[in-house]
Amino acid sequence: MFALGLALAAFVAFVAGVAHDLRSFSNAVFLGLALALGALGVAERLAGTHDRTAHLLLLALVLLAAAGPFFAALYRSEEHTSELQSHHD
């Protein structure tokens, strides 16, 4: 439950950061952190079960946590590209 609370706090920080400065790198960091902590929190709850469906969901969450930094990098890369284009114009 602790990881889910931290994930929620990181997501709130992400939303607040986007509202304040859309192009900030910290937004990408908070998004990746929220995704990873959220997956960890849910995985923590699913790990104690003996249900096959729960274990498949756990595997999907582990894959999501592994892909979280990739999505955060894509978010930042897209912003960086648009920033470079605006400086070029």
Order of alpha helices (4+ residues) and beta strands (2+ residues): alpha-alpha-alpha
